Amino acid sequence: MNVKNVVILYRSKYGATRQYARWLATELQCDIFEARKFQLEYLEHYDTIIYGGPVYAGGVTGVKFLRTEIEILGPKHLVLFTCGLGDPQMEKTRRDIRDRLIKALTGNVMAHIKIFHLRGAIDYQKLRPHHRIMMAMRHRSITKKDPAERTEDDRQFLATYGHSVDFTDEKAIRPIVDYIRQLHQ
């Protein structure tokens, strides 16, 4: 299905969000741009805007443009997919991301956006120094907790800390693809 009036914009620091954006663009046969290289005035040519952003320190990189450009976006369909290490099957992971989005976006944007969460990847050898420090601080914080008080998210973090792990899965885009196709029937 070629969806001409859909555009995918994304931000990616280490590649997982970019990979999901590419899989979506291939499946939907729609336009795709790295968000920093896209001129926002061109959004008027699209009915549906899909934005993919990586999750860092609980926040989603780059989502503020959805708030600041809402006048340009107007009545368009807005879809957001997040990409992070936390397991999106866990309610706490989804809730934490949603709480951060509520702080970053206005109620008007949140009322008109469909949100999906995808699981990303990490290679500690490729992390920039500030991200490496953030991860070390989180590791230190978790290891200081009583093991009985650690959450499932804490345990998953400890199991992967310092390793290269890749949770990306092309099949994970299916709910997004189905939602977009339903919008454009």
Backbone torsions as a table, in degrees:
resi	resn	phi	psi	omega
1	MET	NA	119.0	177.6
2	ASN	-90.5	118.5	-176.7
3	VAL	-111.3	97.0	-173.9
4	LYS	-72.8	-29.9	-174.3
5	ASN	-98.7	26.4	176.5
6	VAL	-118.4	137.0	175.1
7	VAL	-128.4	141.9	174.8
8	ILE	-109.9	124.2	172.5
9	LEU	-115.4	143.8	-179.1
10	TYR	-149.3	158.4	168.4
11	ARG	-124.3	140.1	-179.1
12	SER	-149.0	131.7	179.3
13	LYS	-95.2	-39.2	-174.9
14	TYR	-124.0	-1.0	170.0
15	GLY	116.0	-19.2	-176.9
16	ALA	-67.9	-43.9	179.3
17	THR	-64.9	-40.5	177.0
18	ARG	-59.8	-41.4	-179.8
19	GLN	-62.1	-45.9	177.9
20	TYR	-62.1	-41.4	179.3
21	ALA	-61.2	-41.3	179.0
22	ARG	-66.2	-42.7	177.2
23	TRP	-60.1	-43.4	178.8
24	LEU	-62.9	-46.1	-179.2
25	ALA	-61.8	-38.7	177.7
26	THR	-65.6	-46.4	-178.5
27	GLU	-64.9	-43.0	-177.3
28	LEU	-89.0	-11.5	-175.8
29	GLN	51.3	51.2	-179.3
30	CYS	-121.0	174.5	-179.7
31	ASP	-71.2	149.2	179.4
32	ILE	-142.9	137.3	179.6
33	PHE	-144.2	145.7	168.2
34	GLU	-70.7	128.1	-170.1
35	ALA	-56.7	-36.5	-178.5
36	ARG	-67.8	-21.2	-177.7
37	LYS	-99.8	2.4	-176.2
38	PHE	-101.2	133.8	177.4
39	GLN	-88.0	117.3	-171.4
40	LEU	-59.3	-24.3	178.8
41	GLU	-64.4	-19.4	177.9
42	TYR	-75.5	-8.4	178.7
43	LEU	-61.2	-24.0	-179.4
44	GLU	-61.2	-19.3	-179.4
45	HIS	-82.7	-3.1	-174.8
46	TYR	-121.2	143.9	175.8
47	ASP	-90.7	-28.9	-177.8
48	THR	-127.5	128.4	178.1
49	ILE	-116.2	121.9	175.1
50	ILE	-105.7	125.2	176.7
51	TYR	-117.6	130.0	176.5
52	GLY	-113.8	127.5	-179.6
53	GLY	-137.6	141.3	178.2
54	PRO	-75.5	150.3	177.6
55	VAL	-96.2	122.9	174.8
56	TYR	-132.9	128.4	-179.7
57	ALA	52.9	35.0	176.9
58	GLY	85.7	-17.7	180.0
59	GLY	-95.9	158.6	180.0
60	VAL	-104.0	118.2	-177.2
61	THR	-60.3	129.6	170.4
62	GLY	83.3	1.1	-175.4
63	VAL	-71.8	-15.3	-177.0
64	LYS	-61.1	-24.5	178.5
65	PHE	-63.2	-28.9	177.2
66	LEU	-62.2	-36.3	178.3
67	ARG	-76.4	-47.5	-174.1
68	THR	-72.9	-22.6	-178.2
69	GLU	-107.5	16.6	-176.2
70	ILE	-58.4	-31.2	178.9
71	GLU	-66.5	-35.1	176.0
72	ILE	-72.2	-42.2	-176.4
73	LEU	-67.1	-36.6	177.8
74	GLY	50.1	-133.2	-174.2
75	PRO	-83.3	25.1	-177.6
76	LYS	-75.3	160.3	173.3
77	HIS	-79.3	126.4	178.9
78	LEU	-112.0	129.4	178.2
79	VAL	-128.6	133.3	178.5
80	LEU	-122.7	131.1	168.1
81	PHE	-120.3	134.5	177.4
82	THR	-101.4	156.4	-179.6
83	CYS	-139.8	114.1	-178.6
84	GLY	-150.3	176.1	-179.0
85	LEU	-75.2	-29.8	-178.8
86	GLY	-61.3	144.1	-178.9
87	ASP	-72.3	114.0	-178.3
88	PRO	-69.1	-9.2	175.3
89	GLN	-76.0	-17.1	-179.3
90	MET	-86.8	126.7	-179.4
91	GLU	-55.9	-41.0	-178.3
92	LYS	-61.5	-41.0	178.4
93	THR	-60.3	-49.5	179.9
94	ARG	-62.2	-42.8	-179.1
95	ARG	-64.2	-43.6	179.7
96	ASP	-61.5	-43.7	179.0
97	ILE	-65.4	-44.4	-179.8
98	ARG	-61.8	-41.3	178.2
99	ASP	-60.2	-40.7	177.4
100	ARG	-68.1	-37.1	177.9
101	LEU	-64.9	-39.4	178.7
102	ILE	-59.8	-36.7	178.4
103	LYS	-72.3	-34.0	-176.3
104	ALA	-83.7	-28.1	-175.6
105	LEU	-114.8	159.9	176.9
106	THR	-81.2	162.9	176.2
107	GLY	-59.6	-33.4	179.1
108	ASN	-61.6	-43.0	179.2
109	VAL	-70.1	-46.3	-178.2
110	MET	-60.2	-32.2	-179.4
111	ALA	-71.1	-20.1	-174.9
112	HIS	-116.3	15.9	-176.0
113	ILE	-119.3	141.0	174.8
114	LYS	-103.7	128.0	-172.8
115	ILE	-115.3	135.7	175.5
116	PHE	-127.5	148.2	179.2
117	HIS	-120.8	129.7	-180.0
118	LEU	-122.6	153.0	-177.5
119	ARG	-96.8	135.0	-173.5
120	GLY	-100.6	-142.3	-175.2
121	ALA	-148.0	164.4	174.5
122	ILE	-153.1	141.7	172.2
123	ASP	-130.9	104.3	-174.9
124	TYR	-59.4	-25.8	179.2
125	GLN	-69.2	-23.5	-177.3
126	LYS	-100.4	-1.6	-178.2
127	LEU	-66.7	141.6	173.1
128	ARG	-70.3	155.6	-175.5
129	PRO	-52.5	-43.2	-177.8
130	HIS	-67.7	-33.6	176.2
131	HIS	-72.1	-37.0	177.1
132	ARG	-62.0	-41.1	178.3
133	ILE	-64.9	-43.4	178.3
134	MET	-59.5	-43.7	-178.7
135	MET	-67.9	-38.6	178.3
136	ALA	-64.6	-39.2	178.6
137	MET	-64.9	-41.3	178.2
138	ARG	-65.0	-42.5	178.6
139	HIS	-59.2	-47.1	-179.8
140	ARG	-61.0	-42.7	179.9
141	SER	-61.9	-43.6	-178.5
142	ILE	-69.2	-41.3	-177.5
143	THR	-68.3	-20.5	176.6
144	LYS	-77.5	-18.3	179.8
145	LYS	-71.6	151.5	170.1
146	ASP	-62.2	128.6	-178.8
147	PRO	-52.5	-31.1	179.7
148	ALA	-70.3	-19.8	-178.7
149	GLU	-97.3	-1.4	-179.9
150	ARG	-74.3	138.6	178.4
151	THR	-81.1	169.7	175.7
152	GLU	-60.3	-39.1	176.9
153	ASP	-60.5	-43.2	176.9
154	ASP	-59.2	-46.0	-178.8
155	ARG	-64.1	-40.6	178.4
156	GLN	-65.3	-40.5	178.5
157	PHE	-61.0	-48.2	-179.4
158	LEU	-61.6	-36.2	-179.0
159	ALA	-67.5	-27.6	-176.9
160	THR	-105.3	-10.0	-174.8
161	TYR	-57.9	130.4	177.7
162	GLY	84.7	-6.0	-177.4
163	HIS	-105.3	164.9	170.6
164	SER	-94.2	118.5	179.1
165	VAL	-132.3	146.2	-179.2
166	ASP	-134.4	109.1	179.5
167	PHE	-100.2	3.0	-178.3
168	THR	-61.6	144.5	-176.6
169	ASP	-150.7	116.9	-178.3
170	GLU	-57.4	-31.7	179.9
171	LYS	-65.6	-21.6	-178.3
172	ALA	-66.9	-17.8	179.8
173	ILE	-79.5	-11.7	-174.6
174	ARG	-51.5	-46.9	179.5
175	PRO	-60.9	-33.9	177.9
176	ILE	-68.9	-47.1	179.2
177	VAL	-58.4	-46.9	180.0
178	ASP	-61.2	-41.8	179.4
179	TYR	-63.1	-46.0	-179.8
180	ILE	-63.5	-43.7	180.0
181	ARG	-64.4	-36.2	177.0
182	GLN	-64.3	-38.9	178.1
183	LEU	-63.4	-32.1	-171.6
184	HIS	-107.5	24.3	175.9
185	GLN	-79.5	NA	NA
